[in-house]
Amino acid sequence: MFSINPFVELSSFISPLAMQIFVVVMVLLTVGGTVLDMIHKKNAQYFFENAKKLKKSATRHVPTGEKVTIIAKTLASDVATSSEFCGVKRRVAHLLGMYGTIIFWVTSVIMIFSYPTSTSTPIAYPILWHLGALMTCLGGYWFWFFLRVDVRAEGNPWNRIVMADLFVLALVATSTFGLLWSYFQFNSMSGLSSLFLLLFILSNIILFGGVYWSKFAHMFYKPGAAIQKHLAEADGSRDFLPEPADKPKQFGLGIKRSEPQNY
């Protein structure tokens, strides 16, 4: 199962061209949904306006070489290793989901465009395809059932679903249905194979077609926001804001404690 390209058998009743067009449509839906999200929430406008404000408040000029170094470090730390997550479990779950998804998507594109009918697909691609799906499921289910901090903090049940959860649920569903489709296809169970293929297709449509309503677009915003943050720290513009009026006083041993409150 893990060494077989599932798209080869699929090509016997769905043409490779149709599969390739489907992938292109999903990409266009992602781009369109992200653009609409940017227009509606004015993220790009806020980003550039904030960059101008920070530039005016800069206390030093950051050389181009230093900027390149900061950007490289940000991509290697904040993006590649998700260092912004303090909790180890949450960070591991995020990395499993992120890299699993990237592997799953990249190998899907390679097999659909390069080996849609070839029985001699390099074994590495189907293995990575299945491994990526498994990693996505592990990270996604771990997050959903054990790490949803906002749900726990607010005392809501684990199965409470809001529109923002669309991305995670559709992502996990896509990987799960893809694995089940591959499994039943490998075992020649045509009925179940067809069922999970249909669910796999539908979950992909929901995932990529629902970009505007989900947190999908945040994947593109976060690297830019992280880079802007570290550049602002380097030129001193991040420190121009005044201290909050209710900043707690600091007592011995470096421990910050708030003043007693009367209720």
SEMIMI-404639 format. One line per 2 residues: number of its first residue (from 0); their letters; for each residue y, x, z of C-alpha. Coordinates in nm, 4 decimals, decimal comma. Layout:
NUM = A = Y X Z ~ ...;
END
This chain:
0 = MF = 0,0000 0,0000 0,0000 ~ 0,2534 0,2647 0,1064;
2 = SI = 0,1936 0,4744 -0,2038 ~ 0,2259 0,1913 -0,4587;
4 = NP = 0,5441 0,0892 -0,6364 ~ 0,5580 -0,2906 -0,5768;
6 = FV = 0,7963 -0,3419 -0,8696 ~ 0,5348 -0,2302 -1,1256;
8 = EL = 0,3158 -0,5368 -1,0743 ~ 0,6268 -0,7530 -1,0549;
10 = SS = 0,7211 -0,6356 -1,4051 ~ 0,4157 -0,8159 -1,5440;
12 = FI = 0,5934 -1,1526 -1,5095 ~ 0,9591 -1,0511 -1,4504;
14 = SP = 1,1077 -0,8190 -1,7087 ~ 1,2494 -0,4834 -1,5911;
16 = LA = 1,5807 -0,5808 -1,7520 ~ 1,5985 -0,8929 -1,5352;
18 = MQ = 1,5335 -0,6830 -1,2230 ~ 1,8025 -0,4357 -1,3249;
20 = IF = 2,0527 -0,7143 -1,3942 ~ 1,9755 -0,8576 -1,0496;
22 = VV = 2,0591 -0,5223 -0,8882 ~ 2,3868 -0,4983 -1,0828;
24 = VM = 2,4807 -0,8533 -0,9785 ~ 2,4134 -0,7662 -0,6132;
26 = VL = 2,6440 -0,4636 -0,6448 ~ 2,9162 -0,6793 -0,8006;
28 = LT = 2,8787 -0,9371 -0,5219 ~ 2,9214 -0,6588 -0,2663;
30 = VG = 3,2354 -0,5254 -0,4347 ~ 3,3794 -0,8744 -0,4828;
32 = GT = 3,3071 -0,9792 -0,1250 ~ 3,4613 -0,6602 0,0139;
34 = VL = 3,7762 -0,7027 -0,1951 ~ 3,8131 -1,0662 -0,0859;
36 = DM = 3,7625 -0,9613 0,2755 ~ 4,0339 -0,6961 0,2398;
38 = IH = 4,2741 -0,9473 0,0844 ~ 4,2058 -1,2181 0,3419;
40 = KK = 4,2176 -0,9952 0,6507 ~ 4,4751 -0,7566 0,5025;
42 = NA = 4,2735 -0,4581 0,6241 ~ 4,3954 -0,2206 0,3535;
44 = QY = 4,7572 -0,3264 0,4091 ~ 4,7260 -0,2696 0,7826;
46 = FF = 4,5549 0,0662 0,7268 ~ 4,8318 0,2036 0,5053;
48 = EN = 5,1150 0,0572 0,7142 ~ 4,9624 0,2067 1,0266;
50 = AK = 4,9264 0,5435 0,8495 ~ 5,3003 0,5384 0,7651;
52 = KL = 5,3948 0,4586 1,1258 ~ 5,1750 0,7363 1,2586;
54 = KK = 5,3164 0,9846 1,0064 ~ 5,6706 0,9177 1,1308;
56 = SA = 5,5581 0,9835 1,4873 ~ 5,3759 1,3109 1,4092;
58 = TR = 5,4785 1,6095 1,6203 ~ 5,3241 1,8780 1,3988;
60 = HV = 5,2267 1,9345 1,0374 ~ 4,8531 1,9539 0,9771;
62 = PT = 4,7652 2,2009 0,6976 ~ 4,5433 2,0803 0,4126;
64 = GE = 4,2610 2,3097 0,5196 ~ 4,2629 2,1660 0,8707;
66 = KV = 4,2672 1,8117 0,7311 ~ 3,9606 1,8878 0,5188;
68 = TI = 3,7856 2,0292 0,8261 ~ 3,8735 1,7211 1,0334;
70 = IA = 3,7480 1,4865 0,7613 ~ 3,4232 1,6846 0,7265;
72 = KT = 3,3671 1,6832 1,1032 ~ 3,4394 1,3108 1,1209;
74 = LA = 3,1888 1,2346 0,8463 ~ 2,9298 1,4590 1,0111;
76 = SD = 2,9846 1,3209 1,3614 ~ 3,1280 0,9683 1,3641;
78 = VA = 2,9606 0,8565 1,0420 ~ 2,6408 1,0594 0,9968;
80 = TS = 2,5360 1,0625 1,3631 ~ 2,7245 0,7565 1,4969;
82 = SE = 2,8741 0,9550 1,7852 ~ 3,1131 0,6688 1,8680;
84 = FC = 2,8230 0,4892 2,0394 ~ 2,8019 0,6020 2,4011;
86 = GV = 2,4623 0,4510 2,4783 ~ 2,1657 0,6480 2,3458;
88 = KR = 1,9553 0,3385 2,2758 ~ 2,2320 0,1656 2,0818;
90 = RV = 2,3011 0,4838 1,8870 ~ 1,9340 0,5345 1,7955;
92 = AH = 1,8973 0,1706 1,6891 ~ 2,2075 0,2009 1,4718;
94 = LL = 2,0884 0,5252 1,3099 ~ 1,7431 0,3803 1,2402;
96 = GM = 1,8977 0,0768 1,0752 ~ 2,1602 0,2749 0,8833;
98 = YG = 1,9351 0,5455 0,7407 ~ 1,6461 0,3062 0,6916;
100 = TI = 1,8707 0,0780 0,4857 ~ 2,0080 0,3648 0,2777;
102 = IF = 1,6572 0,4925 0,2016 ~ 1,5345 0,1407 0,1232;
104 = WV = 1,8223 0,0652 -0,1152 ~ 1,8252 0,4022 -0,2914;
106 = TS = 1,4502 0,4060 -0,3557 ~ 1,4637 0,0425 -0,4736;
108 = VI = 1,7255 0,1350 -0,7349 ~ 1,5295 0,4438 -0,8434;
110 = MI = 1,2024 0,2542 -0,8864 ~ 1,3625 -0,0437 -1,0606;
112 = FS = 1,5666 0,1602 -1,3060 ~ 1,3392 0,4613 -1,3593;
114 = YP = 0,9827 0,3423 -1,2955 ~ 0,9724 -0,0385 -1,3327;
116 = TS = 0,6516 -0,0378 -1,5406 ~ 0,5136 0,3087 -1,4729;
118 = TS = 0,1910 0,3396 -1,2767 ~ 0,2695 0,7099 -1,2366;
120 = TP = 0,5672 0,6595 -1,0059 ~ 0,6110 0,9738 -0,7908;
122 = IA = 0,4391 0,8904 -0,4635 ~ 0,7426 0,9927 -0,2594;
124 = YP = 0,9483 0,6917 -0,3751 ~ 0,7152 0,4084 -0,2652;
126 = IL = 0,6424 0,5909 0,0608 ~ 1,0139 0,6260 0,1323;
128 = WH = 1,0718 0,2628 0,0267 ~ 0,8221 0,1369 0,2839;
130 = LG = 0,9402 0,3863 0,5478 ~ 1,3031 0,2806 0,4958;
132 = AL = 1,2106 -0,0863 0,5354 ~ 1,0162 -0,0099 0,8546;
134 = MT = 1,3068 0,1905 0,9985 ~ 1,5483 -0,0935 0,9209;
136 = CL = 1,3196 -0,3460 1,0893 ~ 1,2739 -0,1263 1,3964;
138 = GG = 1,6469 -0,0648 1,4383 ~ 1,7416 -0,4241 1,3566;
140 = YW = 1,4891 -0,5962 1,5816 ~ 1,5594 -0,3508 1,8638;
142 = FW = 1,9290 -0,4320 1,8401 ~ 1,8786 -0,8068 1,8103;
144 = FF = 1,6381 -0,8562 2,0998 ~ 1,7473 -0,5853 2,3442;
146 = LR = 2,0942 -0,4447 2,2690 ~ 2,3231 -0,7342 2,1887;
148 = VD = 2,5698 -0,6497 2,4639 ~ 2,8217 -0,9192 2,3752;
150 = VR = 2,5619 -1,1936 2,4065 ~ 2,4325 -1,0676 2,7405;
152 = AE = 2,7792 -1,0122 2,8860 ~ 2,8862 -1,3652 2,7988;
154 = GN = 2,5667 -1,5148 2,9359 ~ 2,4565 -1,6542 2,5998;
156 = PW = 2,0891 -1,6752 2,4917 ~ 1,9477 -1,4091 2,2592;
158 = NR = 1,9026 -1,6639 1,9811 ~ 2,2709 -1,7629 1,9706;
160 = IV = 2,3815 -1,7031 1,6121 ~ 2,7350 -1,6830 1,4747;
162 = MA = 2,8606 -1,6054 1,1246 ~ 2,9172 -1,2385 1,2146;
164 = DL = 2,5401 -1,2039 1,2696 ~ 2,4727 -1,2843 0,9034;
166 = FV = 2,4669 -0,9184 0,8011 ~ 2,2133 -0,8003 1,0595;
168 = LA = 1,9856 -1,1017 1,0168 ~ 1,9891 -1,0881 0,6361;
170 = LV = 1,9340 -0,7115 0,6418 ~ 1,6326 -0,7364 0,8718;
172 = AT = 1,4972 -1,0359 0,6808 ~ 1,5212 -0,8462 0,3504;
174 = ST = 1,3245 -0,5503 0,4864 ~ 1,0684 -0,7723 0,6589;
176 = FG = 1,0064 -0,9909 0,3538 ~ 0,9904 -0,6815 0,1316;
178 = LL = 0,7164 -0,5287 0,3467 ~ 0,5202 -0,8551 0,3622;
180 = WS = 0,5522 -0,9023 -0,0136 ~ 0,4179 -0,5500 -0,0707;
182 = YF = 0,1329 -0,6045 0,1767 ~ 0,0098 -0,9330 0,0275;
184 = QF = 0,0563 -0,8022 -0,3257 ~ -0,1581 -0,4980 -0,2411;
186 = NS = -0,4286 -0,7240 -0,0971 ~ -0,4222 -0,9500 -0,4072;
188 = MS = -0,3162 -1,2571 -0,2078 ~ -0,1097 -1,4094 -0,4872;
190 = GL = 0,0055 -1,7204 -0,3002 ~ 0,1526 -1,5360 -0,0018;
192 = SS = 0,2739 -1,2561 -0,2270 ~ 0,4746 -1,5048 -0,4351;
194 = LF = 0,6100 -1,6738 -0,1220 ~ 0,7422 -1,3521 0,0317;
196 = LL = 0,8727 -1,2299 -0,3028 ~ 1,0815 -1,5470 -0,3232;
198 = LF = 1,2004 -1,4968 0,0357 ~ 1,2767 -1,1313 -0,0436;
200 = IL = 1,4937 -1,2357 -0,3384 ~ 1,6712 -1,5102 -0,1419;
202 = SN = 1,7418 -1,2815 0,1539 ~ 1,8939 -1,0242 -0,0835;
204 = II = 2,1187 -1,2919 -0,2328 ~ 2,2301 -1,3967 0,1167;
206 = LF = 2,2817 -1,0344 0,2231 ~ 2,4935 -0,9272 -0,0738;
208 = GG = 2,6422 -1,2659 -0,1520 ~ 2,7518 -1,3166 0,2076;
210 = VY = 2,9612 -0,9998 0,2346 ~ 3,2832 -1,1998 0,2717;
212 = WS = 3,1479 -1,3921 0,5737 ~ 2,9519 -1,1137 0,7431;
214 = KF = 3,0232 -0,7682 0,8877 ~ 2,8921 -0,5957 0,5757;
216 = AH = 3,2401 -0,4834 0,4685 ~ 3,2921 -0,3076 0,8031;
218 = MF = 3,0633 -0,0298 0,6793 ~ 3,3378 0,0691 0,4358;
220 = YK = 3,6253 0,0385 0,6848 ~ 3,4841 0,2376 0,9738;
222 = PG = 3,4796 0,5844 0,8090 ~ 3,8435 0,5456 0,7004;
224 = AA = 3,9519 0,4276 1,0461 ~ 3,7674 0,7163 1,2134;
226 = IQ = 3,9292 0,9722 0,9803 ~ 4,2745 0,8240 1,0413;
228 = KH = 4,2171 0,8373 1,4176 ~ 4,1218 1,2078 1,4219;
230 = LA = 4,4038 1,3056 1,1873 ~ 4,6476 1,1229 1,4141;
232 = EA = 4,5110 1,3126 1,7140 ~ 4,5603 1,6404 1,5269;
234 = DG = 4,9251 1,5811 1,4320 ~ 5,0165 1,4276 1,7677;
236 = SR = 5,1090 1,0833 1,6346 ~ 4,8345 0,9152 1,8342;
238 = DF = 5,0113 1,0099 2,1575 ~ 5,3435 0,8404 2,0814;
240 = LP = 5,2551 0,5097 2,2496 ~ 5,3869 0,4658 2,6073;
242 = EP = 5,1495 0,4564 2,9026 ~ 5,0416 0,1026 2,9981;
244 = AD = 5,2483 -0,0445 3,2827 ~ 4,9374 -0,1345 3,4830;
246 = KP = 4,7742 0,2073 3,4538 ~ 4,5651 0,2593 3,7722;
248 = KQ = 4,6681 0,5344 4,0085 ~ 4,4487 0,8390 4,0409;
250 = FG = 4,3065 0,9343 4,3781 ~ 4,1130 1,2383 4,4979;
252 = LG = 3,8216 1,3930 4,3067 ~ 3,9657 1,2689 3,9786;
254 = IK = 3,8398 0,9145 4,0368 ~ 4,0693 0,6407 3,9058;
256 = RS = 4,0790 0,3264 4,1120 ~ 4,2891 0,0145 4,0823;
258 = EP = 4,5149 -0,0999 4,3622 ~ 4,3652 -0,3693 4,5894;
260 = QN = 4,4314 -0,7212 4,4662 ~ 4,5149 -1,0209 4,6833;
262 = Y = 4,3321 -1,3371 4,5933;
END
